[in-house]
């Protein structure tokens, strides 16, 4: 069982190089034994993807097949109803025990609207939040999320030794790749090759996805 675990959730519709590179850099910076991709089944804050949850899960499996530090976790796909992060963190904490450091990764765009998430005030009871900053990121300036950041922000070295309760901001290699743009390319009969792993692109073509 890992003593430190990073978690990256999302629709991964489809998973692409931006997701993978950010995950790799974050896992290395945090010194985590393992990083889990947790695809959501029914996203609460956006429309349900046009491809099935199992297809998105399979694309992640193909994308991470040669990276031993990555795993895919299907718990949200197997769970009925909307995919709430608080439920996933509570389950993981119960499974991993109190000594495991849990790090929930999210982009700044998600963090600034954290107060719209279900039971958002309780997230830090189960995990740390690690915000992945890019050059165009804008920190929240006022409101509940800005107050939370001021109260709980710590440096990278400090968050690595905390099991939960802290917020850290890390700078990663900027790769402005968008799943929305990838889907648009495919719909327009253009190739998204080199924006996502070849195995994922081959699967998309074989399954006739996003056309």
Rosetta constraint file for C-alpha pairs under 8 A:
AtomPair CA 1 CA 96 HARMONIC 7.21 0.50
AtomPair CA 2 CA 33 HARMONIC 5.75 0.50
AtomPair CA 2 CA 34 HARMONIC 6.77 0.50
AtomPair CA 2 CA 96 HARMONIC 7.86 0.50
AtomPair CA 2 CA 100 HARMONIC 7.02 0.50
AtomPair CA 3 CA 32 HARMONIC 7.78 0.50
AtomPair CA 3 CA 33 HARMONIC 6.99 0.50
AtomPair CA 3 CA 99 HARMONIC 6.95 0.50
AtomPair CA 3 CA 100 HARMONIC 4.52 0.50
AtomPair CA 3 CA 101 HARMONIC 6.22 0.50
AtomPair CA 4 CA 31 HARMONIC 7.68 0.50
AtomPair CA 4 CA 32 HARMONIC 4.96 0.50
AtomPair CA 4 CA 33 HARMONIC 5.80 0.50
AtomPair CA 4 CA 34 HARMONIC 7.06 0.50
AtomPair CA 4 CA 100 HARMONIC 5.30 0.50
AtomPair CA 4 CA 101 HARMONIC 4.47 0.50
AtomPair CA 4 CA 102 HARMONIC 5.99 0.50
AtomPair CA 4 CA 103 HARMONIC 7.74 0.50
AtomPair CA 5 CA 32 HARMONIC 5.54 0.50
AtomPair CA 5 CA 33 HARMONIC 6.32 0.50
AtomPair CA 5 CA 34 HARMONIC 5.29 0.50
AtomPair CA 5 CA 35 HARMONIC 5.83 0.50
AtomPair CA 5 CA 36 HARMONIC 7.54 0.50
AtomPair CA 5 CA 100 HARMONIC 7.23 0.50
AtomPair CA 5 CA 101 HARMONIC 6.14 0.50
AtomPair CA 5 CA 102 HARMONIC 5.04 0.50
AtomPair CA 5 CA 103 HARMONIC 6.16 0.50
AtomPair CA 6 CA 27 HARMONIC 6.61 0.50
AtomPair CA 6 CA 32 HARMONIC 6.42 0.50
AtomPair CA 6 CA 34 HARMONIC 6.40 0.50
AtomPair CA 6 CA 35 HARMONIC 4.57 0.50
AtomPair CA 6 CA 36 HARMONIC 6.32 0.50
AtomPair CA 6 CA 102 HARMONIC 5.98 0.50
AtomPair CA 6 CA 103 HARMONIC 4.61 0.50
AtomPair CA 6 CA 104 HARMONIC 6.00 0.50
AtomPair CA 6 CA 105 HARMONIC 6.88 0.50
AtomPair CA 7 CA 35 HARMONIC 5.71 0.50
AtomPair CA 7 CA 36 HARMONIC 4.99 0.50
AtomPair CA 7 CA 37 HARMONIC 6.19 0.50
AtomPair CA 7 CA 38 HARMONIC 7.08 0.50
AtomPair CA 7 CA 102 HARMONIC 7.49 0.50
AtomPair CA 7 CA 103 HARMONIC 6.09 0.50
AtomPair CA 7 CA 104 HARMONIC 4.97 0.50
AtomPair CA 7 CA 105 HARMONIC 5.89 0.50
AtomPair CA 8 CA 23 HARMONIC 7.37 0.50
AtomPair CA 8 CA 35 HARMONIC 7.40 0.50
AtomPair CA 8 CA 36 HARMONIC 6.18 0.50
AtomPair CA 8 CA 37 HARMONIC 4.95 0.50
AtomPair CA 8 CA 38 HARMONIC 6.08 0.50
AtomPair CA 8 CA 104 HARMONIC 6.48 0.50
AtomPair CA 8 CA 105 HARMONIC 5.31 0.50
AtomPair CA 8 CA 106 HARMONIC 7.00 0.50
AtomPair CA 9 CA 37 HARMONIC 5.82 0.50
AtomPair CA 9 CA 38 HARMONIC 4.62 0.50
AtomPair CA 9 CA 39 HARMONIC 5.56 0.50
AtomPair CA 9 CA 40 HARMONIC 6.77 0.50
AtomPair CA 9 CA 105 HARMONIC 7.70 0.50
AtomPair CA 9 CA 106 HARMONIC 7.90 0.50
AtomPair CA 10 CA 38 HARMONIC 6.81 0.50
AtomPair CA 10 CA 39 HARMONIC 5.28 0.50
AtomPair CA 10 CA 40 HARMONIC 5.75 0.50
AtomPair CA 10 CA 43 HARMONIC 7.92 0.50
AtomPair CA 11 CA 39 HARMONIC 5.35 0.50
AtomPair CA 11 CA 40 HARMONIC 5.48 0.50
AtomPair CA 11 CA 41 HARMONIC 7.64 0.50
AtomPair CA 11 CA 43 HARMONIC 7.18 0.50
AtomPair CA 11 CA 49 HARMONIC 7.46 0.50
AtomPair CA 11 CA 56 HARMONIC 7.65 0.50
AtomPair CA 12 CA 16 HARMONIC 7.69 0.50
AtomPair CA 12 CA 39 HARMONIC 6.48 0.50
AtomPair CA 12 CA 56 HARMONIC 6.51 0.50
AtomPair CA 12 CA 60 HARMONIC 7.69 0.50
AtomPair CA 12 CA 179 HARMONIC 7.56 0.50
AtomPair CA 13 CA 49 HARMONIC 6.88 0.50
AtomPair CA 13 CA 51 HARMONIC 7.78 0.50
AtomPair CA 13 CA 56 HARMONIC 6.39 0.50
AtomPair CA 13 CA 179 HARMONIC 6.06 0.50
AtomPair CA 14 CA 56 HARMONIC 6.54 0.50
AtomPair CA 14 CA 59 HARMONIC 7.14 0.50
AtomPair CA 14 CA 179 HARMONIC 5.90 0.50
AtomPair CA 14 CA 182 HARMONIC 7.91 0.50
AtomPair CA 14 CA 183 HARMONIC 7.92 0.50
AtomPair CA 15 CA 19 HARMONIC 6.43 0.50
AtomPair CA 15 CA 20 HARMONIC 7.75 0.50
AtomPair CA 15 CA 56 HARMONIC 7.77 0.50
AtomPair CA 15 CA 59 HARMONIC 6.83 0.50
AtomPair CA 15 CA 60 HARMONIC 6.27 0.50
AtomPair CA 15 CA 63 HARMONIC 7.54 0.50
AtomPair CA 15 CA 179 HARMONIC 7.27 0.50
AtomPair CA 15 CA 196 HARMONIC 6.97 0.50
AtomPair CA 15 CA 200 HARMONIC 7.95 0.50
AtomPair CA 16 CA 20 HARMONIC 6.50 0.50
AtomPair CA 16 CA 177 HARMONIC 7.60 0.50
AtomPair CA 16 CA 179 HARMONIC 7.12 0.50
AtomPair CA 16 CA 195 HARMONIC 6.10 0.50
AtomPair CA 16 CA 196 HARMONIC 4.15 0.50
AtomPair CA 16 CA 197 HARMONIC 6.71 0.50
AtomPair CA 17 CA 21 HARMONIC 5.92 0.50
AtomPair CA 17 CA 177 HARMONIC 7.51 0.50
AtomPair CA 17 CA 194 HARMONIC 7.93 0.50
AtomPair CA 17 CA 195 HARMONIC 5.73 0.50
AtomPair CA 17 CA 196 HARMONIC 4.93 0.50
AtomPair CA 17 CA 197 HARMONIC 6.77 0.50
AtomPair CA 18 CA 22 HARMONIC 6.08 0.50
AtomPair CA 18 CA 175 HARMONIC 5.55 0.50
AtomPair CA 18 CA 176 HARMONIC 7.11 0.50
AtomPair CA 18 CA 177 HARMONIC 5.73 0.50
AtomPair CA 18 CA 178 HARMONIC 7.94 0.50
AtomPair CA 18 CA 195 HARMONIC 7.90 0.50
AtomPair CA 19 CA 23 HARMONIC 6.09 0.50
AtomPair CA 20 CA 24 HARMONIC 6.15 0.50
AtomPair CA 21 CA 25 HARMONIC 6.18 0.50
AtomPair CA 21 CA 173 HARMONIC 7.87 0.50
AtomPair CA 22 CA 26 HARMONIC 5.99 0.50
AtomPair CA 22 CA 132 HARMONIC 7.91 0.50
AtomPair CA 22 CA 172 HARMONIC 6.47 0.50
AtomPair CA 22 CA 173 HARMONIC 7.29 0.50
AtomPair CA 23 CA 27 HARMONIC 6.07 0.50
AtomPair CA 23 CA 35 HARMONIC 7.34 0.50
AtomPair CA 24 CA 28 HARMONIC 6.28 0.50
AtomPair CA 25 CA 29 HARMONIC 6.10 0.50
AtomPair CA 25 CA 172 HARMONIC 6.78 0.50
AtomPair CA 26 CA 30 HARMONIC 6.03 0.50
AtomPair CA 26 CA 170 HARMONIC 7.73 0.50
AtomPair CA 26 CA 172 HARMONIC 7.60 0.50
AtomPair CA 27 CA 31 HARMONIC 5.87 0.50
AtomPair CA 27 CA 32 HARMONIC 5.29 0.50
AtomPair CA 27 CA 33 HARMONIC 7.80 0.50
AtomPair CA 27 CA 34 HARMONIC 7.27 0.50
AtomPair CA 27 CA 35 HARMONIC 6.41 0.50
AtomPair CA 28 CA 32 HARMONIC 6.69 0.50
AtomPair CA 29 CA 156 HARMONIC 7.88 0.50
AtomPair CA 30 CA 156 HARMONIC 7.31 0.50
AtomPair CA 30 CA 160 HARMONIC 5.73 0.50
AtomPair CA 31 CA 160 HARMONIC 7.27 0.50
AtomPair CA 33 CA 69 HARMONIC 6.76 0.50
AtomPair CA 34 CA 69 HARMONIC 5.03 0.50
AtomPair CA 34 CA 70 HARMONIC 5.95 0.50
AtomPair CA 34 CA 71 HARMONIC 7.29 0.50
AtomPair CA 35 CA 69 HARMONIC 6.25 0.50
AtomPair CA 35 CA 70 HARMONIC 4.99 0.50
AtomPair CA 35 CA 71 HARMONIC 6.24 0.50
AtomPair CA 36 CA 70 HARMONIC 5.86 0.50
AtomPair CA 36 CA 71 HARMONIC 4.75 0.50
AtomPair CA 36 CA 72 HARMONIC 5.31 0.50
AtomPair CA 36 CA 73 HARMONIC 6.14 0.50
AtomPair CA 37 CA 60 HARMONIC 7.70 0.50
AtomPair CA 37 CA 70 HARMONIC 7.51 0.50
AtomPair CA 37 CA 71 HARMONIC 6.30 0.50
AtomPair CA 37 CA 72 HARMONIC 4.78 0.50
AtomPair CA 37 CA 73 HARMONIC 6.04 0.50
AtomPair CA 38 CA 72 HARMONIC 6.11 0.50
AtomPair CA 38 CA 73 HARMONIC 5.02 0.50
AtomPair CA 38 CA 74 HARMONIC 6.23 0.50
AtomPair CA 38 CA 75 HARMONIC 7.38 0.50
AtomPair CA 38 CA 76 HARMONIC 6.98 0.50
AtomPair CA 39 CA 53 HARMONIC 7.79 0.50
AtomPair CA 39 CA 56 HARMONIC 7.43 0.50
AtomPair CA 39 CA 57 HARMONIC 6.66 0.50
AtomPair CA 39 CA 73 HARMONIC 7.46 0.50
AtomPair CA 39 CA 74 HARMONIC 6.82 0.50
AtomPair CA 39 CA 76 HARMONIC 6.70 0.50
AtomPair CA 39 CA 77 HARMONIC 6.96 0.50
AtomPair CA 40 CA 53 HARMONIC 7.68 0.50
AtomPair CA 40 CA 76 HARMONIC 5.31 0.50
AtomPair CA 40 CA 77 HARMONIC 6.00 0.50
AtomPair CA 40 CA 83 HARMONIC 5.56 0.50
AtomPair CA 41 CA 48 HARMONIC 7.97 0.50
AtomPair CA 41 CA 53 HARMONIC 5.79 0.50
AtomPair CA 41 CA 76 HARMONIC 5.70 0.50
AtomPair CA 41 CA 77 HARMONIC 4.51 0.50
AtomPair CA 41 CA 78 HARMONIC 7.81 0.50
AtomPair CA 41 CA 79 HARMONIC 7.78 0.50
AtomPair CA 41 CA 82 HARMONIC 6.93 0.50
AtomPair CA 41 CA 83 HARMONIC 5.92 0.50
AtomPair CA 42 CA 48 HARMONIC 5.84 0.50
AtomPair CA 42 CA 81 HARMONIC 6.79 0.50
AtomPair CA 42 CA 82 HARMONIC 4.71 0.50
AtomPair CA 42 CA 83 HARMONIC 5.40 0.50
AtomPair CA 43 CA 47 HARMONIC 6.94 0.50
AtomPair CA 43 CA 48 HARMONIC 6.24 0.50
AtomPair CA 43 CA 82 HARMONIC 6.12 0.50
AtomPair CA 43 CA 83 HARMONIC 5.70 0.50
AtomPair CA 43 CA 84 HARMONIC 7.86 0.50
AtomPair CA 44 CA 82 HARMONIC 5.89 0.50
AtomPair CA 44 CA 83 HARMONIC 6.59 0.50
AtomPair CA 44 CA 84 HARMONIC 7.22 0.50
AtomPair CA 50 CA 210 HARMONIC 7.72 0.50
AtomPair CA 51 CA 55 HARMONIC 6.47 0.50
AtomPair CA 51 CA 56 HARMONIC 7.06 0.50
AtomPair CA 51 CA 209 HARMONIC 6.91 0.50
AtomPair CA 51 CA 210 HARMONIC 7.63 0.50
AtomPair CA 52 CA 56 HARMONIC 6.45 0.50
AtomPair CA 53 CA 57 HARMONIC 6.12 0.50
AtomPair CA 53 CA 77 HARMONIC 6.46 0.50
AtomPair CA 54 CA 58 HARMONIC 6.09 0.50
AtomPair CA 54 CA 77 HARMONIC 7.73 0.50
AtomPair CA 55 CA 59 HARMONIC 6.28 0.50
AtomPair CA 56 CA 60 HARMONIC 6.48 0.50
AtomPair CA 57 CA 61 HARMONIC 6.40 0.50
AtomPair CA 57 CA 72 HARMONIC 7.72 0.50
AtomPair CA 57 CA 74 HARMONIC 7.35 0.50
AtomPair CA 58 CA 62 HARMONIC 6.27 0.50
AtomPair CA 59 CA 63 HARMONIC 6.13 0.50
AtomPair CA 59 CA 200 HARMONIC 5.45 0.50
AtomPair CA 59 CA 203 HARMONIC 7.24 0.50
AtomPair CA 60 CA 64 HARMONIC 6.22 0.50
AtomPair CA 60 CA 72 HARMONIC 6.94 0.50
AtomPair CA 60 CA 200 HARMONIC 7.90 0.50
AtomPair CA 61 CA 65 HARMONIC 5.91 0.50
AtomPair CA 61 CA 71 HARMONIC 7.98 0.50
AtomPair CA 61 CA 72 HARMONIC 6.60 0.50
AtomPair CA 62 CA 199 HARMONIC 6.02 0.50
AtomPair CA 62 CA 200 HARMONIC 6.21 0.50
AtomPair CA 63 CA 197 HARMONIC 6.00 0.50
AtomPair CA 63 CA 199 HARMONIC 6.64 0.50
AtomPair CA 63 CA 200 HARMONIC 6.23 0.50
AtomPair CA 64 CA 70 HARMONIC 6.31 0.50
AtomPair CA 64 CA 71 HARMONIC 7.32 0.50
AtomPair CA 74 CA 78 HARMONIC 6.25 0.50
AtomPair CA 75 CA 79 HARMONIC 6.11 0.50
AtomPair CA 75 CA 88 HARMONIC 7.69 0.50
AtomPair CA 76 CA 80 HARMONIC 7.91 0.50
AtomPair CA 76 CA 83 HARMONIC 5.80 0.50
AtomPair CA 76 CA 88 HARMONIC 7.30 0.50
AtomPair CA 77 CA 83 HARMONIC 7.97 0.50
AtomPair CA 79 CA 83 HARMONIC 7.61 0.50
AtomPair CA 83 CA 87 HARMONIC 7.94 0.50
AtomPair CA 84 CA 88 HARMONIC 6.81 0.50
AtomPair CA 84 CA 117 HARMONIC 7.99 0.50
AtomPair CA 84 CA 118 HARMONIC 6.72 0.50
AtomPair CA 85 CA 89 HARMONIC 6.17 0.50
AtomPair CA 85 CA 118 HARMONIC 7.82 0.50
AtomPair CA 86 CA 90 HARMONIC 6.16 0.50
AtomPair CA 86 CA 118 HARMONIC 7.04 0.50
AtomPair CA 86 CA 119 HARMONIC 6.76 0.50
AtomPair CA 86 CA 120 HARMONIC 7.42 0.50
AtomPair CA 86 CA 122 HARMONIC 7.38 0.50
AtomPair CA 86 CA 123 HARMONIC 5.96 0.50
AtomPair CA 87 CA 91 HARMONIC 6.28 0.50
AtomPair CA 88 CA 92 HARMONIC 6.16 0.50
AtomPair CA 89 CA 93 HARMONIC 6.03 0.50
AtomPair CA 89 CA 123 HARMONIC 7.42 0.50
AtomPair CA 89 CA 126 HARMONIC 6.05 0.50
AtomPair CA 89 CA 127 HARMONIC 7.04 0.50
AtomPair CA 90 CA 94 HARMONIC 6.26 0.50
AtomPair CA 90 CA 126 HARMONIC 6.35 0.50
AtomPair CA 91 CA 95 HARMONIC 6.27 0.50
AtomPair CA 92 CA 96 HARMONIC 5.89 0.50
AtomPair CA 93 CA 97 HARMONIC 5.63 0.50
AtomPair CA 93 CA 98 HARMONIC 6.84 0.50
AtomPair CA 93 CA 100 HARMONIC 7.90 0.50
AtomPair CA 93 CA 102 HARMONIC 7.76 0.50
AtomPair CA 93 CA 126 HARMONIC 6.23 0.50
AtomPair CA 93 CA 127 HARMONIC 7.99 0.50
AtomPair CA 94 CA 98 HARMONIC 7.89 0.50
AtomPair CA 96 CA 100 HARMONIC 5.98 0.50
AtomPair CA 98 CA 163 HARMONIC 7.37 0.50
AtomPair CA 99 CA 163 HARMONIC 6.42 0.50
AtomPair CA 100 CA 163 HARMONIC 5.85 0.50
AtomPair CA 101 CA 127 HARMONIC 7.11 0.50
AtomPair CA 101 CA 128 HARMONIC 7.75 0.50
AtomPair CA 101 CA 160 HARMONIC 7.53 0.50
AtomPair CA 101 CA 161 HARMONIC 7.26 0.50
AtomPair CA 101 CA 162 HARMONIC 6.11 0.50
AtomPair CA 101 CA 163 HARMONIC 3.70 0.50
AtomPair CA 101 CA 164 HARMONIC 6.39 0.50
AtomPair CA 102 CA 126 HARMONIC 7.40 0.50
AtomPair CA 102 CA 127 HARMONIC 4.78 0.50
AtomPair CA 102 CA 128 HARMONIC 6.08 0.50
AtomPair CA 102 CA 163 HARMONIC 5.91 0.50
AtomPair CA 102 CA 164 HARMONIC 6.35 0.50
AtomPair CA 103 CA 127 HARMONIC 5.65 0.50
AtomPair CA 103 CA 128 HARMONIC 4.80 0.50
AtomPair CA 103 CA 129 HARMONIC 5.74 0.50
AtomPair CA 103 CA 130 HARMONIC 6.29 0.50
AtomPair CA 103 CA 164 HARMONIC 7.55 0.50
AtomPair CA 104 CA 127 HARMONIC 6.44 0.50
AtomPair CA 104 CA 128 HARMONIC 5.98 0.50
AtomPair CA 104 CA 129 HARMONIC 4.82 0.50
AtomPair CA 104 CA 130 HARMONIC 5.87 0.50
AtomPair CA 105 CA 129 HARMONIC 6.12 0.50
AtomPair CA 105 CA 130 HARMONIC 4.87 0.50
AtomPair CA 105 CA 131 HARMONIC 5.99 0.50
AtomPair CA 105 CA 132 HARMONIC 6.93 0.50
AtomPair CA 106 CA 110 HARMONIC 6.29 0.50
AtomPair CA 106 CA 111 HARMONIC 6.60 0.50
AtomPair CA 106 CA 129 HARMONIC 7.44 0.50
AtomPair CA 106 CA 130 HARMONIC 6.41 0.50
AtomPair CA 106 CA 131 HARMONIC 5.15 0.50
AtomPair CA 106 CA 132 HARMONIC 5.98 0.50
AtomPair CA 107 CA 111 HARMONIC 6.33 0.50
AtomPair CA 107 CA 131 HARMONIC 5.51 0.50
AtomPair CA 107 CA 132 HARMONIC 4.84 0.50
AtomPair CA 107 CA 133 HARMONIC 6.58 0.50
AtomPair CA 108 CA 112 HARMONIC 6.13 0.50
AtomPair CA 108 CA 131 HARMONIC 5.89 0.50
AtomPair CA 108 CA 132 HARMONIC 6.19 0.50
AtomPair CA 108 CA 133 HARMONIC 5.98 0.50
AtomPair CA 108 CA 134 HARMONIC 7.97 0.50
AtomPair CA 108 CA 137 HARMONIC 6.21 0.50
AtomPair CA 108 CA 138 HARMONIC 7.33 0.50
AtomPair CA 108 CA 139 HARMONIC 7.30 0.50
AtomPair CA 109 CA 113 HARMONIC 7.16 0.50
AtomPair CA 109 CA 137 HARMONIC 7.61 0.50
AtomPair CA 110 CA 114 HARMONIC 6.28 0.50
AtomPair CA 111 CA 131 HARMONIC 6.98 0.50
AtomPair CA 111 CA 145 HARMONIC 7.76 0.50
AtomPair CA 112 CA 139 HARMONIC 7.10 0.50
AtomPair CA 112 CA 140 HARMONIC 5.64 0.50
AtomPair CA 112 CA 145 HARMONIC 6.45 0.50
AtomPair CA 112 CA 146 HARMONIC 7.92 0.50
AtomPair CA 113 CA 117 HARMONIC 7.62 0.50
AtomPair CA 113 CA 145 HARMONIC 7.46 0.50
AtomPair CA 114 CA 120 HARMONIC 6.50 0.50
AtomPair CA 114 CA 145 HARMONIC 6.63 0.50
AtomPair CA 115 CA 120 HARMONIC 5.85 0.50
AtomPair CA 115 CA 121 HARMONIC 7.68 0.50
AtomPair CA 115 CA 144 HARMONIC 7.03 0.50
AtomPair CA 115 CA 145 HARMONIC 6.43 0.50
AtomPair CA 116 CA 120 HARMONIC 7.33 0.50
AtomPair CA 119 CA 123 HARMONIC 7.19 0.50
AtomPair CA 122 CA 126 HARMONIC 7.38 0.50
AtomPair CA 123 CA 127 HARMONIC 6.40 0.50
AtomPair CA 123 CA 128 HARMONIC 7.98 0.50
AtomPair CA 124 CA 128 HARMONIC 5.72 0.50
AtomPair CA 124 CA 129 HARMONIC 7.11 0.50
AtomPair CA 124 CA 164 HARMONIC 5.93 0.50
AtomPair CA 124 CA 165 HARMONIC 4.42 0.50
AtomPair CA 124 CA 166 HARMONIC 6.82 0.50
AtomPair CA 125 CA 164 HARMONIC 6.38 0.50
AtomPair CA 125 CA 165 HARMONIC 5.85 0.50
AtomPair CA 126 CA 164 HARMONIC 5.69 0.50
AtomPair CA 126 CA 165 HARMONIC 7.23 0.50
AtomPair CA 127 CA 163 HARMONIC 6.51 0.50
AtomPair CA 127 CA 164 HARMONIC 4.00 0.50
AtomPair CA 127 CA 165 HARMONIC 6.07 0.50
AtomPair CA 127 CA 166 HARMONIC 7.78 0.50
AtomPair CA 128 CA 159 HARMONIC 7.35 0.50
AtomPair CA 128 CA 162 HARMONIC 7.56 0.50
AtomPair CA 128 CA 163 HARMONIC 6.95 0.50
AtomPair CA 128 CA 164 HARMONIC 4.40 0.50
AtomPair CA 128 CA 165 HARMONIC 5.21 0.50
AtomPair CA 128 CA 166 HARMONIC 4.88 0.50
AtomPair CA 128 CA 167 HARMONIC 5.78 0.50
AtomPair CA 128 CA 168 HARMONIC 7.87 0.50
AtomPair CA 129 CA 165 HARMONIC 7.87 0.50
AtomPair CA 129 CA 166 HARMONIC 6.41 0.50
AtomPair CA 129 CA 167 HARMONIC 4.78 0.50
AtomPair CA 129 CA 168 HARMONIC 6.49 0.50
AtomPair CA 130 CA 167 HARMONIC 5.77 0.50
AtomPair CA 130 CA 168 HARMONIC 4.88 0.50
AtomPair CA 130 CA 169 HARMONIC 5.71 0.50
AtomPair CA 130 CA 170 HARMONIC 7.03 0.50
AtomPair CA 131 CA 167 HARMONIC 7.43 0.50
AtomPair CA 131 CA 168 HARMONIC 6.20 0.50
AtomPair CA 131 CA 169 HARMONIC 4.70 0.50
AtomPair CA 131 CA 170 HARMONIC 6.24 0.50
AtomPair CA 132 CA 169 HARMONIC 6.07 0.50
AtomPair CA 132 CA 170 HARMONIC 5.24 0.50
AtomPair CA 132 CA 171 HARMONIC 6.07 0.50
AtomPair CA 132 CA 172 HARMONIC 6.64 0.50
AtomPair CA 133 CA 137 HARMONIC 5.89 0.50
AtomPair CA 133 CA 169 HARMONIC 6.43 0.50
AtomPair CA 133 CA 170 HARMONIC 5.77 0.50
AtomPair CA 133 CA 171 HARMONIC 4.89 0.50
AtomPair CA 133 CA 172 HARMONIC 6.52 0.50
AtomPair CA 134 CA 171 HARMONIC 6.14 0.50
AtomPair CA 134 CA 172 HARMONIC 6.45 0.50
AtomPair CA 134 CA 173 HARMONIC 7.49 0.50
AtomPair CA 134 CA 174 HARMONIC 5.84 0.50
AtomPair CA 135 CA 174 HARMONIC 7.08 0.50
AtomPair CA 139 CA 146 HARMONIC 7.74 0.50
AtomPair CA 140 CA 145 HARMONIC 6.72 0.50
AtomPair CA 140 CA 146 HARMONIC 5.07 0.50
AtomPair CA 141 CA 146 HARMONIC 5.69 0.50
AtomPair CA 142 CA 146 HARMONIC 5.14 0.50
AtomPair CA 142 CA 147 HARMONIC 6.99 0.50
AtomPair CA 143 CA 147 HARMONIC 6.28 0.50
AtomPair CA 144 CA 148 HARMONIC 6.17 0.50
AtomPair CA 145 CA 149 HARMONIC 6.19 0.50
AtomPair CA 146 CA 150 HARMONIC 6.31 0.50
AtomPair CA 147 CA 151 HARMONIC 6.22 0.50
AtomPair CA 148 CA 152 HARMONIC 5.99 0.50
AtomPair CA 148 CA 153 HARMONIC 7.99 0.50
AtomPair CA 149 CA 153 HARMONIC 5.33 0.50
AtomPair CA 149 CA 167 HARMONIC 6.71 0.50
AtomPair CA 152 CA 165 HARMONIC 7.24 0.50
AtomPair CA 152 CA 166 HARMONIC 5.16 0.50
AtomPair CA 152 CA 167 HARMONIC 5.53 0.50
AtomPair CA 153 CA 166 HARMONIC 6.02 0.50
AtomPair CA 153 CA 167 HARMONIC 4.54 0.50
AtomPair CA 153 CA 168 HARMONIC 5.54 0.50
AtomPair CA 153 CA 169 HARMONIC 7.88 0.50
AtomPair CA 154 CA 158 HARMONIC 6.17 0.50
AtomPair CA 154 CA 159 HARMONIC 6.32 0.50
AtomPair CA 154 CA 166 HARMONIC 6.46 0.50
AtomPair CA 154 CA 167 HARMONIC 6.04 0.50
AtomPair CA 154 CA 168 HARMONIC 5.42 0.50
AtomPair CA 155 CA 159 HARMONIC 6.29 0.50
AtomPair CA 155 CA 168 HARMONIC 5.87 0.50
AtomPair CA 155 CA 169 HARMONIC 7.59 0.50
AtomPair CA 156 CA 160 HARMONIC 6.34 0.50
AtomPair CA 156 CA 168 HARMONIC 6.14 0.50
AtomPair CA 156 CA 169 HARMONIC 7.53 0.50
AtomPair CA 156 CA 170 HARMONIC 7.37 0.50
AtomPair CA 157 CA 161 HARMONIC 7.18 0.50
AtomPair CA 158 CA 162 HARMONIC 6.76 0.50
AtomPair CA 159 CA 166 HARMONIC 6.33 0.50
AtomPair CA 159 CA 167 HARMONIC 7.26 0.50
AtomPair CA 159 CA 168 HARMONIC 6.49 0.50
AtomPair CA 162 CA 166 HARMONIC 7.25 0.50
AtomPair CA 177 CA 181 HARMONIC 7.61 0.50
AtomPair CA 177 CA 195 HARMONIC 7.01 0.50
AtomPair CA 178 CA 182 HARMONIC 6.35 0.50
AtomPair CA 179 CA 183 HARMONIC 6.18 0.50
AtomPair CA 180 CA 184 HARMONIC 6.26 0.50
AtomPair CA 181 CA 185 HARMONIC 6.15 0.50
AtomPair CA 182 CA 186 HARMONIC 6.36 0.50
AtomPair CA 182 CA 192 HARMONIC 5.88 0.50
AtomPair CA 182 CA 195 HARMONIC 7.70 0.50
AtomPair CA 183 CA 187 HARMONIC 6.11 0.50
AtomPair CA 183 CA 210 HARMONIC 5.75 0.50
AtomPair CA 184 CA 188 HARMONIC 6.12 0.50
AtomPair CA 184 CA 210 HARMONIC 7.96 0.50
AtomPair CA 185 CA 189 HARMONIC 6.30 0.50
AtomPair CA 185 CA 190 HARMONIC 4.96 0.50
AtomPair CA 185 CA 191 HARMONIC 6.39 0.50
AtomPair CA 185 CA 192 HARMONIC 6.32 0.50
AtomPair CA 186 CA 190 HARMONIC 5.37 0.50
AtomPair CA 186 CA 191 HARMONIC 6.26 0.50
AtomPair CA 186 CA 192 HARMONIC 6.80 0.50
AtomPair CA 186 CA 210 HARMONIC 6.17 0.50
AtomPair CA 186 CA 211 HARMONIC 6.10 0.50
AtomPair CA 187 CA 210 HARMONIC 5.84 0.50
AtomPair CA 187 CA 211 HARMONIC 4.52 0.50
AtomPair CA 188 CA 211 HARMONIC 7.78 0.50
AtomPair CA 189 CA 211 HARMONIC 7.63 0.50
AtomPair CA 192 CA 196 HARMONIC 7.09 0.50
AtomPair CA 192 CA 201 HARMONIC 7.64 0.50
AtomPair CA 193 CA 197 HARMONIC 7.59 0.50
AtomPair CA 193 CA 198 HARMONIC 6.84 0.50
AtomPair CA 193 CA 201 HARMONIC 6.87 0.50
AtomPair CA 194 CA 198 HARMONIC 7.35 0.50
AtomPair CA 196 CA 200 HARMONIC 6.70 0.50
AtomPair CA 196 CA 201 HARMONIC 6.80 0.50
AtomPair CA 197 CA 201 HARMONIC 6.44 0.50
AtomPair CA 198 CA 202 HARMONIC 6.08 0.50
AtomPair CA 199 CA 203 HARMONIC 6.25 0.50
AtomPair CA 200 CA 204 HARMONIC 6.20 0.50
AtomPair CA 201 CA 205 HARMONIC 6.27 0.50
AtomPair CA 202 CA 206 HARMONIC 6.12 0.50
AtomPair CA 203 CA 207 HARMONIC 6.03 0.50
AtomPair CA 204 CA 208 HARMONIC 5.81 0.50
AtomPair CA 204 CA 209 HARMONIC 5.15 0.50
AtomPair CA 204 CA 210 HARMONIC 7.76 0.50
AtomPair CA 205 CA 209 HARMONIC 6.58 0.50
